[in-house]
Amino acid sequence: MNKREKVILIITAIVAVVGGYLMFFDSGTKVAGIDTESLMSIDELQKFVNEMSDTVSKDNLSDKDAYVIEMATSPWANDPFSDVQLPDESDKKQATEEIKMIYSGYVQIGEKLMAIINGTEYQAGEELSQPGYVVEQITPEKVVIKVGNRKTISLPLEETM
């Protein structure tokens, strides 16, 4: 054993001894860096909560404040923080029943991305074997197919084994 290994073993032993002492024998008042003597007891906390609820209920809220509280506690119809819309099972069934196609994979070669639909590879902008159906967008999760000028269909990826 060389000098470096001996130093590492000595340091490890010192750390283990100090850690064992602090864990089993030190009866200080701090737990995980928190001074337990300064914490509120459960009774004090309950008293504080009761006082605050009494204060809030005694105050007369303006119509504006009442409206804000009511709107803040009601469920949101549309979440403004999420634009993500995952395809659900009904969309999947509708898309596969309508055009009888399966998006089974994609291939990416450099910047070129191709979708595999019914075993055939298509790039964005190509027309499918069925007339009027054009691949509009390809992502690893889904393919968007444009039908005519207005309607679009989303085909989710169907992984097969």
Short mmCIF file of the C-alpha atoms (twelve columns), coordinates in Angstrom:
data_MODEL
# 
_entry.id   MODEL 
# 
loop_
_atom_site.group_PDB 
_atom_site.id 
_atom_site.type_symbol 
_atom_site.label_atom_id 
_atom_site.label_alt_id 
_atom_site.label_comp_id 
_atom_site.label_asym_id 
_atom_site.label_seq_id 
_atom_site.Cartn_x 
_atom_site.Cartn_y 
_atom_site.Cartn_z 
_atom_site.pdbx_PDB_model_num 
ATOM 1   C CA . MET A 1   0.000   0.000  0.000   1 
ATOM 2   C CA . ASN A 2   1.507   3.329  -0.999  1 
ATOM 3   C CA . LYS A 3   1.377   6.617  0.918   1 
ATOM 4   C CA . ARG A 4   -1.578  8.005  -1.037  1 
ATOM 5   C CA . GLU A 5   -3.779  4.990  -0.241  1 
ATOM 6   C CA . LYS A 6   -2.866  5.187  3.479   1 
ATOM 7   C CA . VAL A 7   -3.849  8.876  3.607   1 
ATOM 8   C CA . ILE A 8   -7.194  8.132  1.935   1 
ATOM 9   C CA . LEU A 9   -7.909  5.286  4.391   1 
ATOM 10  C CA . ILE A 10  -7.050  7.478  7.400   1 
ATOM 11  C CA . ILE A 11  -9.290  10.320 6.193   1 
ATOM 12  C CA . THR A 12  -12.130 7.843  5.544   1 
ATOM 13  C CA . ALA A 13  -11.772 6.384  9.041   1 
ATOM 14  C CA . ILE A 14  -11.827 9.861  10.639  1 
ATOM 15  C CA . VAL A 15  -14.973 10.824 8.691   1 
ATOM 16  C CA . ALA A 16  -16.676 7.555  9.678   1 
ATOM 17  C CA . VAL A 17  -15.852 8.035  13.376  1 
ATOM 18  C CA . VAL A 18  -17.047 11.670 13.421  1 
ATOM 19  C CA . GLY A 19  -20.206 10.762 11.465  1 
ATOM 20  C CA . GLY A 20  -20.976 7.886  13.827  1 
ATOM 21  C CA . TYR A 21  -20.504 10.111 16.867  1 
ATOM 22  C CA . LEU A 22  -22.777 12.850 15.455  1 
ATOM 23  C CA . MET A 23  -25.416 10.339 14.434  1 
ATOM 24  C CA . PHE A 24  -25.611 8.235  17.598  1 
ATOM 25  C CA . PHE A 25  -24.130 10.182 20.519  1 
ATOM 26  C CA . ASP A 26  -24.659 13.901 19.855  1 
ATOM 27  C CA . SER A 27  -27.882 15.022 21.548  1 
ATOM 28  C CA . GLY A 28  -27.918 18.588 20.282  1 
ATOM 29  C CA . THR A 29  -31.096 20.521 19.617  1 
ATOM 30  C CA . LYS A 30  -30.553 20.837 15.875  1 
ATOM 31  C CA . VAL A 31  -32.098 18.427 13.413  1 
ATOM 32  C CA . ALA A 32  -30.941 18.775 9.810   1 
ATOM 33  C CA . GLY A 33  -29.724 22.319 10.472  1 
ATOM 34  C CA . ILE A 34  -33.021 23.436 12.081  1 
ATOM 35  C CA . ASP A 35  -33.105 24.662 15.660  1 
ATOM 36  C CA . THR A 36  -35.903 22.558 17.192  1 
ATOM 37  C CA . GLU A 37  -36.241 24.835 20.224  1 
ATOM 38  C CA . SER A 38  -37.486 27.727 18.076  1 
ATOM 39  C CA . LEU A 39  -40.159 25.708 16.265  1 
ATOM 40  C CA . MET A 40  -43.841 26.209 17.117  1 
ATOM 41  C CA . SER A 41  -45.662 23.487 18.896  1 
ATOM 42  C CA . ILE A 42  -48.789 22.053 17.286  1 
ATOM 43  C CA . ASP A 43  -50.997 23.880 19.796  1 
ATOM 44  C CA . GLU A 44  -49.349 27.212 19.005  1 
ATOM 45  C CA . LEU A 45  -49.721 26.581 15.287  1 
ATOM 46  C CA . GLN A 46  -53.426 25.708 15.639  1 
ATOM 47  C CA . LYS A 47  -53.967 28.850 17.704  1 
ATOM 48  C CA . PHE A 48  -52.253 30.952 15.009  1 
ATOM 49  C CA . VAL A 49  -54.389 29.409 12.242  1 
ATOM 50  C CA . ASN A 50  -57.591 30.034 14.229  1 
ATOM 51  C CA . GLU A 51  -56.645 33.664 14.874  1 
ATOM 52  C CA . MET A 52  -55.903 34.253 11.177  1 
ATOM 53  C CA . SER A 53  -59.166 32.668 10.024  1 
ATOM 54  C CA . ASP A 54  -61.112 34.767 12.554  1 
ATOM 55  C CA . THR A 55  -59.355 37.922 11.326  1 
ATOM 56  C CA . VAL A 56  -60.113 37.136 7.687   1 
ATOM 57  C CA . SER A 57  -63.758 36.312 8.393   1 
ATOM 58  C CA . LYS A 58  -64.256 39.522 10.418  1 
ATOM 59  C CA . ASP A 59  -62.933 41.745 7.638   1 
ATOM 60  C CA . ASN A 60  -65.539 42.850 5.140   1 
ATOM 61  C CA . LEU A 61  -64.306 42.000 1.692   1 
ATOM 62  C CA . SER A 62  -65.006 44.334 -1.183  1 
ATOM 63  C CA . ASP A 63  -66.858 42.955 -4.190  1 
ATOM 64  C CA . LYS A 64  -63.608 42.969 -6.118  1 
ATOM 65  C CA . ASP A 65  -61.743 40.965 -3.444  1 
ATOM 66  C CA . ALA A 66  -64.589 38.463 -3.154  1 
ATOM 67  C CA . TYR A 67  -64.599 38.026 -6.945  1 
ATOM 68  C CA . VAL A 68  -60.824 37.499 -7.038  1 
ATOM 69  C CA . ILE A 69  -61.017 34.869 -4.285  1 
ATOM 70  C CA . GLU A 70  -63.925 33.114 -5.992  1 
ATOM 71  C CA . MET A 71  -62.153 33.024 -9.360  1 
ATOM 72  C CA . ALA A 72  -58.865 31.874 -7.825  1 
ATOM 73  C CA . THR A 73  -60.518 28.889 -6.171  1 
ATOM 74  C CA . SER A 74  -62.690 27.846 -9.120  1 
ATOM 75  C CA . PRO A 75  -61.340 25.321 -11.661 1 
ATOM 76  C CA . TRP A 76  -59.940 26.693 -14.911 1 
ATOM 77  C CA . ALA A 77  -61.595 25.818 -18.177 1 
ATOM 78  C CA . ASN A 78  -58.346 26.318 -20.123 1 
ATOM 79  C CA . ASP A 79  -54.951 26.207 -18.458 1 
ATOM 80  C CA . PRO A 80  -53.035 29.264 -19.728 1 
ATOM 81  C CA . PHE A 81  -49.700 27.711 -18.784 1 
ATOM 82  C CA . SER A 82  -49.971 24.645 -20.989 1 
ATOM 83  C CA . ASP A 83  -50.263 24.619 -24.766 1 
ATOM 84  C CA . VAL A 84  -49.578 20.903 -24.972 1 
ATOM 85  C CA . GLN A 85  -52.480 18.838 -26.227 1 
ATOM 86  C CA . LEU A 86  -51.822 15.141 -26.102 1 
ATOM 87  C CA . PRO A 87  -53.728 12.970 -28.535 1 
ATOM 88  C CA . ASP A 88  -56.341 10.972 -26.703 1 
ATOM 89  C CA . GLU A 89  -57.731 7.577  -27.629 1 
ATOM 90  C CA . SER A 90  -60.784 9.036  -29.402 1 
ATOM 91  C CA . ASP A 91  -58.543 11.042 -31.774 1 
ATOM 92  C CA . LYS A 92  -56.472 7.947  -32.446 1 
ATOM 93  C CA . LYS A 93  -59.510 5.805  -33.268 1 
ATOM 94  C CA . GLN A 94  -61.107 8.507  -35.400 1 
ATOM 95  C CA . ALA A 95  -57.924 9.071  -37.406 1 
ATOM 96  C CA . THR A 96  -57.259 5.401  -38.070 1 
ATOM 97  C CA . GLU A 97  -60.903 4.659  -38.938 1 
ATOM 98  C CA . GLU A 98  -61.223 7.639  -41.246 1 
ATOM 99  C CA . ILE A 99  -58.198 7.050  -43.479 1 
ATOM 100 C CA . LYS A 100 -57.215 3.484  -42.519 1 
ATOM 101 C CA . MET A 101 -53.545 4.389  -42.046 1 
ATOM 102 C CA . ILE A 102 -50.987 3.594  -39.375 1 
ATOM 103 C CA . TYR A 103 -48.018 5.799  -38.480 1 
ATOM 104 C CA . SER A 104 -45.548 3.143  -37.413 1 
ATOM 105 C CA . GLY A 105 -42.259 5.041  -37.253 1 
ATOM 106 C CA . TYR A 106 -39.989 7.762  -38.494 1 
ATOM 107 C CA . VAL A 107 -36.512 8.006  -39.947 1 
ATOM 108 C CA . GLN A 108 -34.194 10.972 -39.503 1 
ATOM 109 C CA . ILE A 109 -31.141 11.297 -41.703 1 
ATOM 110 C CA . GLY A 110 -29.403 14.577 -40.952 1 
ATOM 111 C CA . GLU A 111 -32.016 17.292 -41.330 1 
ATOM 112 C CA . LYS A 112 -34.307 15.062 -43.386 1 
ATOM 113 C CA . LEU A 113 -37.234 13.570 -41.425 1 
ATOM 114 C CA . MET A 114 -39.433 10.874 -42.954 1 
ATOM 115 C CA . ALA A 115 -42.602 9.249  -41.625 1 
ATOM 116 C CA . ILE A 116 -43.413 5.580  -42.174 1 
ATOM 117 C CA . ILE A 117 -47.130 5.302  -42.921 1 
ATOM 118 C CA . ASN A 118 -48.461 1.862  -43.856 1 
ATOM 119 C CA . GLY A 119 -44.890 0.723  -44.518 1 
ATOM 120 C CA . THR A 120 -44.093 3.545  -46.963 1 
ATOM 121 C CA . GLU A 121 -41.778 6.483  -46.238 1 
ATOM 122 C CA . TYR A 122 -43.067 10.021 -46.783 1 
ATOM 123 C CA . GLN A 123 -41.510 13.456 -46.335 1 
ATOM 124 C CA . ALA A 124 -43.352 16.601 -45.283 1 
ATOM 125 C CA . GLY A 125 -45.204 18.000 -48.293 1 
ATOM 126 C CA . GLU A 126 -45.589 14.654 -50.103 1 
ATOM 127 C CA . GLU A 127 -48.985 13.320 -51.121 1 
ATOM 128 C CA . LEU A 128 -49.956 9.917  -49.736 1 
ATOM 129 C CA . SER A 129 -51.071 6.996  -51.868 1 
ATOM 130 C CA . GLN A 130 -54.655 8.152  -51.252 1 
ATOM 131 C CA . PRO A 131 -55.335 11.271 -53.341 1 
ATOM 132 C CA . GLY A 132 -55.954 14.496 -51.432 1 
ATOM 133 C CA . TYR A 133 -53.963 13.460 -48.335 1 
ATOM 134 C CA . VAL A 134 -50.703 15.404 -47.871 1 
ATOM 135 C CA . VAL A 135 -48.147 15.005 -45.066 1 
ATOM 136 C CA . GLU A 136 -48.021 18.423 -43.410 1 
ATOM 137 C CA . GLN A 137 -45.833 17.901 -40.318 1 
ATOM 138 C CA . ILE A 138 -43.726 15.038 -38.953 1 
ATOM 139 C CA . THR A 139 -42.701 14.644 -35.314 1 
ATOM 140 C CA . PRO A 140 -41.512 11.553 -33.468 1 
ATOM 141 C CA . GLU A 141 -44.864 11.391 -31.625 1 
ATOM 142 C CA . LYS A 142 -47.317 12.094 -34.470 1 
ATOM 143 C CA . VAL A 143 -47.843 12.958 -38.120 1 
ATOM 144 C CA . VAL A 144 -50.209 15.722 -39.197 1 
ATOM 145 C CA . ILE A 145 -51.930 15.016 -42.513 1 
ATOM 146 C CA . LYS A 146 -53.796 17.702 -44.397 1 
ATOM 147 C CA . VAL A 147 -56.977 16.634 -46.160 1 
ATOM 148 C CA . GLY A 148 -58.055 19.114 -48.820 1 
ATOM 149 C CA . ASN A 149 -57.652 22.776 -47.929 1 
ATOM 150 C CA . ARG A 150 -59.163 22.899 -44.445 1 
ATOM 151 C CA . LYS A 151 -59.175 19.622 -42.511 1 
ATOM 152 C CA . THR A 152 -56.118 18.176 -40.752 1 
ATOM 153 C CA . ILE A 153 -55.769 14.751 -39.166 1 
ATOM 154 C CA . SER A 154 -53.270 13.793 -36.490 1 
ATOM 155 C CA . LEU A 155 -51.934 10.226 -36.608 1 
ATOM 156 C CA . PRO A 156 -50.232 9.261  -33.336 1 
ATOM 157 C CA . LEU A 157 -47.238 6.928  -33.398 1 
ATOM 158 C CA . GLU A 158 -48.220 3.270  -32.985 1 
ATOM 159 C CA . GLU A 159 -45.275 1.258  -31.764 1 
ATOM 160 C CA . THR A 160 -45.395 -2.410 -32.702 1 
ATOM 161 C CA . MET A 161 -43.148 -5.191 -31.500 1 
# 
